[in-house]
Amino acid sequence: MMTDYQPIDCGLHSAYELAIMHAGKLRLSWYDATGAKHIELLIPTDLRTRNGEELPVAVNAVGEELEIRLDRITDCRPV
């Protein structure tokens, strides 16, 4: 299935992998599929690929698991 996914820079991809390995908290800002902006403190747990899209998996403060397209993340800061 074709999507409008835009691959991200390899260095940024590596930074997400390191955050997963170290179980560090990240403050992420992103837009969801409807265009709504989100800013949350998350703990990244995995990185998945589906339909050619790269999706970090993260857990929020209430234990909800989220998948966020990497190309929709606008800011990522370690906490």
N, CA, C and O atoms as a Tripos MOL2 file, in Angstrom:
@<TRIPOS>MOLECULE
protein
  316   315    79     0     0
PROTEIN
NO_CHARGES

@<TRIPOS>ATOM
      1 N           0.8360   -1.1740    0.0000 N.3       1 MET1
      2 CA          0.0000    0.0000    0.0000 C.3       1 MET1
      3 C           0.8880    1.2470    0.0000 C.2       1 MET1
      4 O           1.8390    1.3250    0.7780 O.2       1 MET1
      5 N           0.5960    2.2040   -0.8460 N.am      2 MET2
      6 CA          1.3610    3.4460   -0.9220 C.3       2 MET2
      7 C           0.8290    4.4530    0.0960 C.2       2 MET2
      8 O          -0.3800    4.5730    0.2930 O.2       2 MET2
      9 N           1.7420    5.1680    0.7340 N.am      3 THR3
     10 CA          1.3640    6.2330    1.6580 C.3       3 THR3
     11 C           2.1740    7.4770    1.3020 C.2       3 THR3
     12 O           3.0150    7.4440    0.4030 O.2       3 THR3
     13 N           1.9190    8.5530    2.0010 N.am      4 ASP4
     14 CA          2.6820    9.7780    1.7760 C.3       4 ASP4
     15 C           3.8810    9.8820    2.7160 C.2       4 ASP4
     16 O           4.4310   10.9670    2.9070 O.2       4 ASP4
     17 N           4.2830    8.7620    3.3000 N.am      5 TYR5
     18 CA          5.4020    8.7430    4.2520 C.3       5 TYR5
     19 C           6.6730    9.2670    3.5900 C.2       5 TYR5
     20 O           7.0030    8.8970    2.4630 O.2       5 TYR5
     21 N           7.3850   10.1400    4.3170 N.am      6 GLN6
     22 CA          8.6720   10.6750    3.8690 C.3       6 GLN6
     23 C           9.7660   10.1450    4.7910 C.2       6 GLN6
     24 O           9.7620   10.4650    5.9790 O.2       6 GLN6
     25 N          10.7070    9.3420    4.2790 N.am      7 PRO7
     26 CA         11.7780    8.8110    5.1350 C.3       7 PRO7
     27 C          12.5360    9.9370    5.8350 C.2       7 PRO7
     28 O          12.6720   11.0400    5.3050 O.2       7 PRO7
     29 N          13.0210    9.6350    7.0310 N.am      8 ILE8
     30 CA         13.7570   10.6350    7.8090 C.3       8 ILE8
     31 C          15.2570   10.3870    7.6700 C.2       8 ILE8
     32 O          15.6860    9.3470    7.1710 O.2       8 ILE8
     33 N          16.0330   11.3490    8.1150 N.am      9 ASP9
     34 CA         17.4830   11.2740    8.0980 C.3       9 ASP9
     35 C          17.9660   10.0800    8.9260 C.2       9 ASP9
     36 O          17.4220    9.8020    9.9950 O.2       9 ASP9
     37 N          18.9830    9.3780    8.4340 N.am     10 CYS10
     38 CA         19.5090    8.1970    9.1300 C.3      10 CYS10
     39 C          20.0350    8.5210   10.5240 C.2      10 CYS10
     40 O          19.8980    7.7120   11.4410 O.2      10 CYS10
     41 N          20.6330    9.6930   10.6910 N.am     11 GLY11
     42 CA         21.1400   10.0870   12.0010 C.3      11 GLY11
     43 C          20.0290   10.2420   13.0170 C.2      11 GLY11
     44 O          20.1800    9.8560   14.1760 O.2      11 GLY11
     45 N          18.9180   10.8020   12.5890 N.am     12 LEU12
     46 CA         17.7610   10.9500   13.4720 C.3      12 LEU12
     47 C          17.1710    9.5870   13.8150 C.2      12 LEU12
     48 O          16.7610    9.3440   14.9500 O.2      12 LEU12
     49 N          17.1350    8.7050   12.8270 N.am     13 HIS13
     50 CA         16.6500    7.3350   13.0550 C.3      13 HIS13
     51 C          17.5160    6.6570   14.1090 C.2      13 HIS13
     52 O          16.9960    5.9960   15.0080 O.2      13 HIS13
     53 N          18.8220    6.8160   14.0070 N.am     14 SER14
     54 CA         19.7430    6.2290   14.9820 C.3      14 SER14
     55 C          19.5180    6.7980   16.3750 C.2      14 SER14
     56 O          19.6330    6.0740   17.3630 O.2      14 SER14
     57 N          19.2020    8.0780   16.4650 N.am     15 ALA15
     58 CA         18.9350    8.6940   17.7720 C.3      15 ALA15
     59 C          17.7160    8.0560   18.4400 C.2      15 ALA15
     60 O          17.7080    7.8540   19.6540 O.2      15 ALA15
     61 N          16.6920    7.7390   17.6540 N.am     16 TYR16
     62 CA         15.5130    7.0600   18.2160 C.3      16 TYR16
     63 C          15.8860    5.6550   18.6820 C.2      16 TYR16
     64 O          15.4240    5.2090   19.7320 O.2      16 TYR16
     65 N          16.7110    4.9610   17.9170 N.am     17 GLU17
     66 CA         17.1380    3.6160   18.3240 C.3      17 GLU17
     67 C          17.9160    3.6660   19.6390 C.2      17 GLU17
     68 O          17.7260    2.8120   20.5050 O.2      17 GLU17
     69 N          18.7850    4.6580   19.7910 N.am     18 LEU18
     70 CA         19.5320    4.8050   21.0460 C.3      18 LEU18
     71 C          18.6060    5.1070   22.2160 C.2      18 LEU18
     72 O          18.7950    4.5690   23.3070 O.2      18 LEU18
     73 N          17.6240    5.9470   22.0070 N.am     19 ALA19
     74 CA         16.6630    6.2640   23.0720 C.3      19 ALA19
     75 C          15.9170    5.0070   23.5010 C.2      19 ALA19
     76 O          15.6350    4.8260   24.6850 O.2      19 ALA19
     77 N          15.5950    4.1390   22.5470 N.am     20 ILE20
     78 CA         14.9230    2.8800   22.8600 C.3      20 ILE20
     79 C          15.8470    1.9900   23.6870 C.2      20 ILE20
     80 O          15.4280    1.4160   24.6920 O.2      20 ILE20
     81 N          17.0980    1.8790   23.2640 N.am     21 MET21
     82 CA         18.0580    1.0220   23.9740 C.3      21 MET21
     83 C          18.2750    1.4920   25.4100 C.2      21 MET21
     84 O          18.4390    0.6710   26.3120 O.2      21 MET21
     85 N          18.2770    2.7930   25.6260 N.am     22 HIS22
     86 CA         18.5480    3.3450   26.9560 C.3      22 HIS22
     87 C          17.2830    3.6100   27.7640 C.2      22 HIS22
     88 O          17.3540    4.0670   28.9050 O.2      22 HIS22
     89 N          16.1240    3.3230   27.1700 N.am     23 ALA23
     90 CA         14.8270    3.5180   27.8380 C.3      23 ALA23
     91 C          14.7060    4.9200   28.4140 C.2      23 ALA23
     92 O          14.1760    5.1130   29.5090 O.2      23 ALA23
     93 N          15.1980    5.8830   27.6720 N.am     24 GLY24
     94 CA         15.1450    7.2620   28.1300 C.3      24 GLY24
     95 C          13.8210    7.9200   27.7970 C.2      24 GLY24
     96 O          13.1730    7.5700   26.8100 O.2      24 GLY24
     97 N          13.4260    8.8680   28.6200 N.am     25 LYS25
     98 CA         12.1940    9.6130   28.3590 C.3      25 LYS25
     99 C          12.4570   10.6830   27.3060 C.2      25 LYS25
    100 O          13.5180   11.3070   27.2740 O.2      25 LYS25
    101 N          11.4680   10.8750   26.4520 N.am     26 LEU26
    102 CA         11.5470   11.8930   25.4120 C.3      26 LEU26
    103 C          10.3070   12.7780   25.4700 C.2      26 LEU26
    104 O           9.2000   12.3030   25.7220 O.2      26 LEU26
    105 N          10.5090   14.0600   25.2350 N.am     27 ARG27
    106 CA          9.3740   14.9630   25.0530 C.3      27 ARG27
    107 C           9.1990   15.0890   23.5490 C.2      27 ARG27
    108 O          10.0120   15.7110   22.8630 O.2      27 ARG27
    109 N           8.1170   14.4850   23.0430 N.am     28 LEU28
    110 CA          7.8570   14.4820   21.6050 C.3      28 LEU28
    111 C           6.7290   15.4290   21.2540 C.2      28 LEU28
    112 O           5.7450   15.5540   21.9820 O.2      28 LEU28
    113 N           6.8950   16.0930   20.1250 N.am     29 SER29
    114 CA          5.8290   16.8910   19.5160 C.3      29 SER29
    115 C           5.5700   16.2710   18.1510 C.2      29 SER29
    116 O           6.5090   15.9940   17.4050 O.2      29 SER29
    117 N           4.2980   16.0520   17.8220 N.am     30 TRP30
    118 CA          3.9680   15.4640   16.5320 C.3      30 TRP30
    119 C           2.5430   15.8030   16.1370 C.2      30 TRP30
    120 O           1.7330   16.2540   16.9460 O.2      30 TRP30
    121 N           2.2730   15.5700   14.8700 N.am     31 TYR31
    122 CA          0.9230   15.7160   14.3230 C.3      31 TYR31
    123 C           0.3870   14.3320   14.0030 C.2      31 TYR31
    124 O           1.0880   13.5190   13.3990 O.2      31 TYR31
    125 N          -0.8580   14.0540   14.4040 N.am     32 ASP32
    126 CA         -1.4560   12.7570   14.0950 C.3      32 ASP32
    127 C          -2.0630   12.7920   12.6930 C.2      32 ASP32
    128 O          -1.9450   13.7970   11.9910 O.2      32 ASP32
    129 N          -2.7020   11.7150   12.2890 N.am     33 ALA33
    130 CA         -3.2620   11.5850   10.9370 C.3      33 ALA33
    131 C          -4.3420   12.6160   10.6400 C.2      33 ALA33
    132 O          -4.5970   12.9270    9.4760 O.2      33 ALA33
    133 N          -4.9840   13.1510   11.6850 N.am     34 THR34
    134 CA         -6.0330   14.1560   11.4730 C.3      34 THR34
    135 C          -5.4780   15.5750   11.4630 C.2      34 THR34
    136 O          -6.2100   16.5290   11.2000 O.2      34 THR34
    137 N          -4.1720   15.7170   11.7520 N.am     35 GLY35
    138 CA         -3.5530   17.0340   11.7930 C.3      35 GLY35
    139 C          -3.5070   17.6490   13.1750 C.2      35 GLY35
    140 O          -3.0140   18.7660   13.3350 O.2      35 GLY35
    141 N          -4.0180   16.9380   14.1890 N.am     36 ALA36
    142 CA         -3.9860   17.4460   15.5630 C.3      36 ALA36
    143 C          -2.5630   17.3740   16.1130 C.2      36 ALA36
    144 O          -1.8670   16.3770   15.9220 O.2      36 ALA36
    145 N          -2.1360   18.4340   16.7950 N.am     37 LYS37
    146 CA         -0.8010   18.4770   17.3760 C.3      37 LYS37
    147 C          -0.8140   17.8740   18.7730 C.2      37 LYS37
    148 O          -1.7400   18.0930   19.5540 O.2      37 LYS37
    149 N           0.2310   17.1130   19.0720 N.am     38 HIS38
    150 CA          0.3940   16.4850   20.3840 C.3      38 HIS38
    151 C           1.7760   16.8230   20.9240 C.2      38 HIS38
    152 O           2.7410   16.9230   20.1660 O.2      38 HIS38
    153 N           1.8650   16.9960   22.2210 N.am     39 ILE39
    154 CA          3.1450   17.1320   22.9180 C.3      39 ILE39
    155 C           3.0130   16.2750   24.1730 C.2      39 ILE39
    156 O           2.1540   16.5220   25.0190 O.2      39 ILE39
    157 N           3.8770   15.2640   24.2820 N.am     40 GLU40
    158 CA          3.7940   14.3600   25.4310 C.3      40 GLU40
    159 C           5.1730   13.8940   25.8460 C.2      40 GLU40
    160 O           6.1110   13.8820   25.0490 O.2      40 GLU40
    161 N           5.2800   13.5120   27.1010 N.am     41 LEU41
    162 CA          6.4650   12.8620   27.6370 C.3      41 LEU41
    163 C           6.2620   11.3650   27.4430 C.2      41 LEU41
    164 O           5.3010   10.7950   27.9600 O.2      41 LEU41
    165 N           7.1710   10.7190   26.6930 N.am     42 LEU42
    166 CA          7.0040    9.3170   26.3380 C.3      42 LEU42
    167 C           8.2760    8.5210   26.5990 C.2      42 LEU42
    168 O           9.3780    9.0680   26.6210 O.2      42 LEU42
    169 N           8.1010    7.2280   26.7950 N.am     43 ILE43
    170 CA          9.2340    6.3110   26.8850 C.3      43 ILE43
    171 C           9.1910    5.4240   25.6430 C.2      43 ILE43
    172 O           8.2750    4.6150   25.5010 O.2      43 ILE43
    173 N          10.1740    5.5630   24.7330 N.am     44 PRO44
    174 CA         10.1830    4.7370   23.5210 C.3      44 PRO44
    175 C          10.5280    3.2890   23.8590 C.2      44 PRO44
    176 O          11.4160    3.0300   24.6710 O.2      44 PRO44
    177 N           9.8220    2.3490   23.2330 N.am     45 THR45
    178 CA         10.0410    0.9330   23.5360 C.3      45 THR45
    179 C          10.4080    0.0930   22.3230 C.2      45 THR45
    180 O          10.9850   -0.9830   22.4780 O.2      45 THR45
    181 N          10.0890    0.5550   21.1210 N.am     46 ASP46
    182 CA         10.3250   -0.2570   19.9230 C.3      46 ASP46
    183 C          10.2650    0.6450   18.6990 C.2      46 ASP46
    184 O           9.8210    1.7910   18.7780 O.2      46 ASP46
    185 N          10.7090    0.1230   17.5840 N.am     47 LEU47
    186 CA         10.6200    0.8090   16.3070 C.3      47 LEU47
    187 C          10.1110   -0.2100   15.3000 C.2      47 LEU47
    188 O          10.7640   -1.2260   15.0600 O.2      47 LEU47
    189 N           8.9550    0.0530   14.7100 N.am     48 ARG48
    190 CA          8.3210   -0.8870   13.7780 C.3      48 ARG48
    191 C           8.2540   -0.2960   12.3800 C.2      48 ARG48
    192 O           8.3010    0.9210   12.2000 O.2      48 ARG48
    193 N           8.1430   -1.1750   11.3990 N.am     49 THR49
    194 CA          7.9230   -0.7580   10.0150 C.3      49 THR49
    195 C           6.6600   -1.4460    9.5310 C.2      49 THR49
    196 O           6.4990   -2.6590    9.6640 O.2      49 THR49
    197 N           5.7580   -0.6320    8.9590 N.am     50 ARG50
    198 CA          4.5070   -1.1710    8.4340 C.3      50 ARG50
    199 C           4.1390   -0.3690    7.1870 C.2      50 ARG50
    200 O           4.1070    0.8610    7.2170 O.2      50 ARG50
    201 N           3.8610   -1.0760    6.0950 N.am     51 ASN51
    202 CA          3.4810   -0.4230    4.8360 C.3      51 ASN51
    203 C           4.5050    0.6250    4.4000 C.2      51 ASN51
    204 O           4.1400    1.6540    3.8320 O.2      51 ASN51
    205 N           5.7850    0.3630    4.6640 N.am     52 GLY52
    206 CA          6.8340    1.2940    4.2860 C.3      52 GLY52
    207 C           6.9790    2.4890    5.2050 C.2      52 GLY52
    208 O           7.7860    3.3760    4.9300 O.2      52 GLY52
    209 N           6.2190    2.5370    6.2940 N.am     53 GLU53
    210 CA          6.2930    3.6270    7.2640 C.3      53 GLU53
    211 C           7.0520    3.1580    8.5030 C.2      53 GLU53
    212 O           6.8760    2.0280    8.9590 O.2      53 GLU53
    213 N           7.8970    4.0370    9.0440 N.am     54 GLU54
    214 CA          8.6210    3.7270   10.2710 C.3      54 GLU54
    215 C           7.8680    4.3330   11.4400 C.2      54 GLU54
    216 O           7.5260    5.5160   11.4270 O.2      54 GLU54
    217 N           7.6110    3.5100   12.4550 N.am     55 LEU55
    218 CA          6.7600    3.9080   13.5790 C.3      55 LEU55
    219 C           7.4380    3.6120   14.9090 C.2      55 LEU55
    220 O           7.5390    2.4480   15.2980 O.2      55 LEU55
    221 N           7.9040    4.6370   15.6160 N.am     56 PRO56
    222 CA          8.3630    4.3560   16.9660 C.3      56 PRO56
    223 C           7.1560    4.0300   17.8490 C.2      56 PRO56
    224 O           6.0900    4.6350   17.7340 O.2      56 PRO56
    225 N           7.3580    3.0730   18.7140 N.am     57 VAL57
    226 CA          6.3350    2.7000   19.6910 C.3      57 VAL57
    227 C           6.7880    3.2890   21.0180 C.2      57 VAL57
    228 O           7.9490    3.1530   21.4050 O.2      57 VAL57
    229 N           5.8640    3.9450   21.7110 N.am     58 ALA58
    230 CA          6.2090    4.5790   22.9790 C.3      58 ALA58
    231 C           5.0420    4.4510   23.9440 C.2      58 ALA58
    232 O           3.8920    4.2790   23.5420 O.2      58 ALA58
    233 N           5.3690    4.5380   25.2290 N.am     59 VAL59
    234 CA          4.3620    4.4590   26.2860 C.3      59 VAL59
    235 C           4.2610    5.8380   26.9360 C.2      59 VAL59
    236 O           5.2720    6.4590   27.2660 O.2      59 VAL59
    237 N           3.0180    6.3080   27.1140 N.am     60 ASN60
    238 CA          2.8190    7.6280   27.7330 C.3      60 ASN60
    239 C           2.6570    7.4930   29.2480 C.2      60 ASN60
    240 O           2.7980    6.4010   29.7990 O.2      60 ASN60
    241 N           2.3650    8.5930   29.9040 N.am     61 ALA61
    242 CA          2.3010    8.6400   31.3700 C.3      61 ALA61
    243 C           1.2140    7.7550   31.9630 C.2      61 ALA61
    244 O           1.3270    7.3450   33.1180 O.2      61 ALA61
    245 N           0.1580    7.4460   31.2020 N.am     62 VAL62
    246 CA         -0.9240    6.5990   31.7250 C.3      62 VAL62
    247 C          -0.8000    5.1530   31.2480 C.2      62 VAL62
    248 O          -1.7180    4.3540   31.4340 O.2      62 VAL62
    249 N           0.3500    4.8150   30.6250 N.am     63 GLY63
    250 CA          0.6050    3.4430   30.2100 C.3      63 GLY63
    251 C           0.0520    3.0700   28.8490 C.2      63 GLY63
    252 O           0.0920    1.9010   28.4650 O.2      63 GLY63
    253 N          -0.4650    4.0440   28.1110 N.am     64 GLU64
    254 CA         -1.0080    3.7890   26.7830 C.3      64 GLU64
    255 C           0.1390    3.6640   25.7750 C.2      64 GLU64
    256 O           1.0560    4.4860   25.7630 O.2      64 GLU64
    257 N           0.0790    2.6270   24.9320 N.am     65 GLU65
    258 CA          1.0800    2.4420   23.8930 C.3      65 GLU65
    259 C           0.6710    3.2150   22.6420 C.2      65 GLU65
    260 O          -0.4600    3.1030   22.1690 O.2      65 GLU65
    261 N           1.6110    4.0020   22.1130 N.am     66 LEU66
    262 CA          1.3510    4.8170   20.9330 C.3      66 LEU66
    263 C           2.3120    4.4350   19.8210 C.2      66 LEU66
    264 O           3.4650    4.0970   20.0850 O.2      66 LEU66
    265 N           1.8480    4.4860   18.5850 N.am     67 GLU67
    266 CA          2.6920    4.3850   17.4060 C.3      67 GLU67
    267 C           2.5900    5.7340   16.6930 C.2      67 GLU67
    268 O           1.4930    6.2250   16.4240 O.2      67 GLU67
    269 N           3.7340    6.3160   16.3950 N.am     68 ILE68
    270 CA          3.7650    7.6490   15.7920 C.3      68 ILE68
    271 C           4.6510    7.5800   14.5570 C.2      68 ILE68
    272 O           5.7950    7.1310   14.6340 O.2      68 ILE68
    273 N           4.1350    8.0190   13.4310 N.am     69 ARG69
    274 CA          4.9720    8.0200   12.2330 C.3      69 ARG69
    275 C           6.1520    8.9620   12.4350 C.2      69 ARG69
    276 O           5.9850   10.1000   12.8730 O.2      69 ARG69
    277 N           7.3440    8.4730   12.1090 N.am     70 LEU70
    278 CA          8.5460    9.2760   12.3030 C.3      70 LEU70
    279 C           8.4940   10.5950   11.5430 C.2      70 LEU70
    280 O           9.0000   11.6080   12.0260 O.2      70 LEU70
    281 N           7.8950   10.5900   10.3760 N.am     71 ASP71
    282 CA          7.8690   11.8330    9.5890 C.3      71 ASP71
    283 C           6.8540   12.8450   10.0950 C.2      71 ASP71
    284 O           6.7860   13.9590    9.5760 O.2      71 ASP71
    285 N           6.0700   12.4820   11.0900 N.am     72 ARG72
    286 CA          5.1120   13.4260   11.6790 C.3      72 ARG72
    287 C           5.6340   14.0300   12.9910 C.2      72 ARG72
    288 O           4.9770   14.8800   13.5910 O.2      72 ARG72
    289 N           6.8050   13.5900   13.4250 N.am     73 ILE73
    290 CA          7.4080   14.1370   14.6460 C.3      73 ILE73
    291 C           8.0880   15.4540   14.2770 C.2      73 ILE73
    292 O           8.9010   15.5050   13.3540 O.2      73 ILE73
    293 N           7.7500   16.5140   15.0020 N.am     74 THR74
    294 CA          8.2980   17.8320   14.7100 C.3      74 THR74
    295 C           9.4030   18.2390   15.6890 C.2      74 THR74
    296 O          10.2190   19.1060   15.3790 O.2      74 THR74
    297 N           9.4290   17.6150   16.8670 N.am     75 ASP75
    298 CA         10.4590   17.9280   17.8490 C.3      75 ASP75
    299 C          10.6250   16.7420   18.7890 C.2      75 ASP75
    300 O           9.6520   16.0890   19.1640 O.2      75 ASP75
    301 N          11.8590   16.4780   19.1610 N.am     76 CYS76
    302 CA         12.1630   15.3750   20.0760 C.3      76 CYS76
    303 C          13.2990   15.8200   20.9650 C.2      76 CYS76
    304 O          14.3790   16.1750   20.4930 O.2      76 CYS76
    305 N          13.0350   15.7950   22.2850 N.am     77 ARG77
    306 CA         14.0570   16.2240   23.2530 C.3      77 ARG77
    307 C          14.1520   15.2090   24.3860 C.2      77 ARG77
    308 O          13.1350   14.8230   24.9620 O.2      77 ARG77
    309 N          15.3650   14.7760   24.7050 N.am     78 PRO78
    310 CA         15.5210   13.9000   25.8660 C.3      78 PRO78
    311 C          15.2000   14.6670   27.1520 C.2      78 PRO78
    312 O          15.4490   15.8680   27.2590 O.2      78 PRO78
    313 N          14.6460   13.9460   28.1140 N.am     79 VAL79
    314 CA         14.2940   14.5620   29.3910 C.3      79 VAL79
    315 C          15.2380   14.0490   30.4540 C.2      79 VAL79
    316 O          15.1260   14.4360   31.6170 O.2      79 VAL79
@<TRIPOS>BOND
     1     1     2 1
     2     2     3 1
     3     3     4 2
     4     3     5 am
     5     5     6 1
     6     6     7 1
     7     7     8 2
     8     7     9 am
     9     9    10 1
    10    10    11 1
    11    11    12 2
    12    11    13 am
    13    13    14 1
    14    14    15 1
    15    15    16 2
    16    15    17 am
    17    17    18 1
    18    18    19 1
    19    19    20 2
    20    19    21 am
    21    21    22 1
    22    22    23 1
    23    23    24 2
    24    23    25 am
    25    25    26 1
    26    26    27 1
    27    27    28 2
    28    27    29 am
    29    29    30 1
    30    30    31 1
    31    31    32 2
    32    31    33 am
    33    33    34 1
    34    34    35 1
    35    35    36 2
    36    35    37 am
    37    37    38 1
    38    38    39 1
    39    39    40 2
    40    39    41 am
    41    41    42 1
    42    42    43 1
    43    43    44 2
    44    43    45 am
    45    45    46 1
    46    46    47 1
    47    47    48 2
    48    47    49 am
    49    49    50 1
    50    50    51 1
    51    51    52 2
    52    51    53 am
    53    53    54 1
    54    54    55 1
    55    55    56 2
    56    55    57 am
    57    57    58 1
    58    58    59 1
    59    59    60 2
    60    59    61 am
    61    61    62 1
    62    62    63 1
    63    63    64 2
    64    63    65 am
    65    65    66 1
    66    66    67 1
    67    67    68 2
    68    67    69 am
    69    69    70 1
    70    70    71 1
    71    71    72 2
    72    71    73 am
    73    73    74 1
    74    74    75 1
    75    75    76 2
    76    75    77 am
    77    77    78 1
    78    78    79 1
    79    79    80 2
    80    79    81 am
    81    81    82 1
    82    82    83 1
    83    83    84 2
    84    83    85 am
    85    85    86 1
    86    86    87 1
    87    87    88 2
    88    87    89 am
    89    89    90 1
    90    90    91 1
    91    91    92 2
    92    91    93 am
    93    93    94 1
    94    94    95 1
    95    95    96 2
    96    95    97 am
    97    97    98 1
    98    98    99 1
    99    99   100 2
   100    99   101 am
   101   101   102 1
   102   102   103 1
   103   103   104 2
   104   103   105 am
   105   105   106 1
   106   106   107 1
   107   107   108 2
   108   107   109 am
   109   109   110 1
   110   110   111 1
   111   111   112 2
   112   111   113 am
   113   113   114 1
   114   114   115 1
   115   115   116 2
   116   115   117 am
   117   117   118 1
   118   118   119 1
   119   119   120 2
   120   119   121 am
   121   121   122 1
   122   122   123 1
   123   123   124 2
   124   123   125 am
   125   125   126 1
   126   126   127 1
   127   127   128 2
   128   127   129 am
   129   129   130 1
   130   130   131 1
   131   131   132 2
   132   131   133 am
   133   133   134 1
   134   134   135 1
   135   135   136 2
   136   135   137 am
   137   137   138 1
   138   138   139 1
   139   139   140 2
   140   139   141 am
   141   141   142 1
   142   142   143 1
   143   143   144 2
   144   143   145 am
   145   145   146 1
   146   146   147 1
   147   147   148 2
   148   147   149 am
   149   149   150 1
   150   150   151 1
   151   151   152 2
   152   151   153 am
   153   153   154 1
   154   154   155 1
   155   155   156 2
   156   155   157 am
   157   157   158 1
   158   158   159 1
   159   159   160 2
   160   159   161 am
   161   161   162 1
   162   162   163 1
   163   163   164 2
   164   163   165 am
   165   165   166 1
   166   166   167 1
   167   167   168 2
   168   167   169 am
   169   169   170 1
   170   170   171 1
   171   171   172 2
   172   171   173 am
   173   173   174 1
   174   174   175 1
   175   175   176 2
   176   175   177 am
   177   177   178 1
   178   178   179 1
   179   179   180 2
   180   179   181 am
   181   181   182 1
   182   182   183 1
   183   183   184 2
   184   183   185 am
   185   185   186 1
   186   186   187 1
   187   187   188 2
   188   187   189 am
   189   189   190 1
   190   190   191 1
   191   191   192 2
   192   191   193 am
   193   193   194 1
   194   194   195 1
   195   195   196 2
   196   195   197 am
   197   197   198 1
   198   198   199 1
   199   199   200 2
   200   199   201 am
   201   201   202 1
   202   202   203 1
   203   203   204 2
   204   203   205 am
   205   205   206 1
   206   206   207 1
   207   207   208 2
   208   207   209 am
   209   209   210 1
   210   210   211 1
   211   211   212 2
   212   211   213 am
   213   213   214 1
   214   214   215 1
   215   215   216 2
   216   215   217 am
   217   217   218 1
   218   218   219 1
   219   219   220 2
   220   219   221 am
   221   221   222 1
   222   222   223 1
   223   223   224 2
   224   223   225 am
   225   225   226 1
   226   226   227 1
   227   227   228 2
   228   227   229 am
   229   229   230 1
   230   230   231 1
   231   231   232 2
   232   231   233 am
   233   233   234 1
   234   234   235 1
   235   235   236 2
   236   235   237 am
   237   237   238 1
   238   238   239 1
   239   239   240 2
   240   239   241 am
   241   241   242 1
   242   242   243 1
   243   243   244 2
   244   243   245 am
   245   245   246 1
   246   246   247 1
   247   247   248 2
   248   247   249 am
   249   249   250 1
   250   250   251 1
   251   251   252 2
   252   251   253 am
   253   253   254 1
   254   254   255 1
   255   255   256 2
   256   255   257 am
   257   257   258 1
   258   258   259 1
   259   259   260 2
   260   259   261 am
   261   261   262 1
   262   262   263 1
   263   263   264 2
   264   263   265 am
   265   265   266 1
   266   266   267 1
   267   267   268 2
   268   267   269 am
   269   269   270 1
   270   270   271 1
   271   271   272 2
   272   271   273 am
   273   273   274 1
   274   274   275 1
   275   275   276 2
   276   275   277 am
   277   277   278 1
   278   278   279 1
   279   279   280 2
   280   279   281 am
   281   281   282 1
   282   282   283 1
   283   283   284 2
   284   283   285 am
   285   285   286 1
   286   286   287 1
   287   287   288 2
   288   287   289 am
   289   289   290 1
   290   290   291 1
   291   291   292 2
   292   291   293 am
   293   293   294 1
   294   294   295 1
   295   295   296 2
   296   295   297 am
   297   297   298 1
   298   298   299 1
   299   299   300 2
   300   299   301 am
   301   301   302 1
   302   302   303 1
   303   303   304 2
   304   303   305 am
   305   305   306 1
   306   306   307 1
   307   307   308 2
   308   307   309 am
   309   309   310 1
   310   310   311 1
   311   311   312 2
   312   311   313 am
   313   313   314 1
   314   314   315 1
   315   315   316 2
@<TRIPOS>SUBSTRUCTURE
     1 MET1         2 RESIDUE 1 A MET
     2 MET2         6 RESIDUE 1 A MET
     3 THR3        10 RESIDUE 1 A THR
     4 ASP4        14 RESIDUE 1 A ASP
     5 TYR5        18 RESIDUE 1 A TYR
     6 GLN6        22 RESIDUE 1 A GLN
     7 PRO7        26 RESIDUE 1 A PRO
     8 ILE8        30 RESIDUE 1 A ILE
     9 ASP9        34 RESIDUE 1 A ASP
    10 CYS10       38 RESIDUE 1 A CYS
    11 GLY11       42 RESIDUE 1 A GLY
    12 LEU12       46 RESIDUE 1 A LEU
    13 HIS13       50 RESIDUE 1 A HIS
    14 SER14       54 RESIDUE 1 A SER
    15 ALA15       58 RESIDUE 1 A ALA
    16 TYR16       62 RESIDUE 1 A TYR
    17 GLU17       66 RESIDUE 1 A GLU
    18 LEU18       70 RESIDUE 1 A LEU
    19 ALA19       74 RESIDUE 1 A ALA
    20 ILE20       78 RESIDUE 1 A ILE
    21 MET21       82 RESIDUE 1 A MET
    22 HIS22       86 RESIDUE 1 A HIS
    23 ALA23       90 RESIDUE 1 A ALA
    24 GLY24       94 RESIDUE 1 A GLY
    25 LYS25       98 RESIDUE 1 A LYS
    26 LEU26      102 RESIDUE 1 A LEU
    27 ARG27      106 RESIDUE 1 A ARG
    28 LEU28      110 RESIDUE 1 A LEU
    29 SER29      114 RESIDUE 1 A SER
    30 TRP30      118 RESIDUE 1 A TRP
    31 TYR31      122 RESIDUE 1 A TYR
    32 ASP32      126 RESIDUE 1 A ASP
    33 ALA33      130 RESIDUE 1 A ALA
    34 THR34      134 RESIDUE 1 A THR
    35 GLY35      138 RESIDUE 1 A GLY
    36 ALA36      142 RESIDUE 1 A ALA
    37 LYS37      146 RESIDUE 1 A LYS
    38 HIS38      150 RESIDUE 1 A HIS
    39 ILE39      154 RESIDUE 1 A ILE
    40 GLU40      158 RESIDUE 1 A GLU
    41 LEU41      162 RESIDUE 1 A LEU
    42 LEU42      166 RESIDUE 1 A LEU
    43 ILE43      170 RESIDUE 1 A ILE
    44 PRO44      174 RESIDUE 1 A PRO
    45 THR45      178 RESIDUE 1 A THR
    46 ASP46      182 RESIDUE 1 A ASP
    47 LEU47      186 RESIDUE 1 A LEU
    48 ARG48      190 RESIDUE 1 A ARG
    49 THR49      194 RESIDUE 1 A THR
    50 ARG50      198 RESIDUE 1 A ARG
    51 ASN51      202 RESIDUE 1 A ASN
    52 GLY52      206 RESIDUE 1 A GLY
    53 GLU53      210 RESIDUE 1 A GLU
    54 GLU54      214 RESIDUE 1 A GLU
    55 LEU55      218 RESIDUE 1 A LEU
    56 PRO56      222 RESIDUE 1 A PRO
    57 VAL57      226 RESIDUE 1 A VAL
    58 ALA58      230 RESIDUE 1 A ALA
    59 VAL59      234 RESIDUE 1 A VAL
    60 ASN60      238 RESIDUE 1 A ASN
    61 ALA61      242 RESIDUE 1 A ALA
    62 VAL62      246 RESIDUE 1 A VAL
    63 GLY63      250 RESIDUE 1 A GLY
    64 GLU64      254 RESIDUE 1 A GLU
    65 GLU65      258 RESIDUE 1 A GLU
    66 LEU66      262 RESIDUE 1 A LEU
    67 GLU67      266 RESIDUE 1 A GLU
    68 ILE68      270 RESIDUE 1 A ILE
    69 ARG69      274 RESIDUE 1 A ARG
    70 LEU70      278 RESIDUE 1 A LEU
    71 ASP71      282 RESIDUE 1 A ASP
    72 ARG72      286 RESIDUE 1 A ARG
    73 ILE73      290 RESIDUE 1 A ILE
    74 THR74      294 RESIDUE 1 A THR
    75 ASP75      298 RESIDUE 1 A ASP
    76 CYS76      302 RESIDUE 1 A CYS
    77 ARG77      306 RESIDUE 1 A ARG
    78 PRO78      310 RESIDUE 1 A PRO
    79 VAL79      314 RESIDUE 1 A VAL
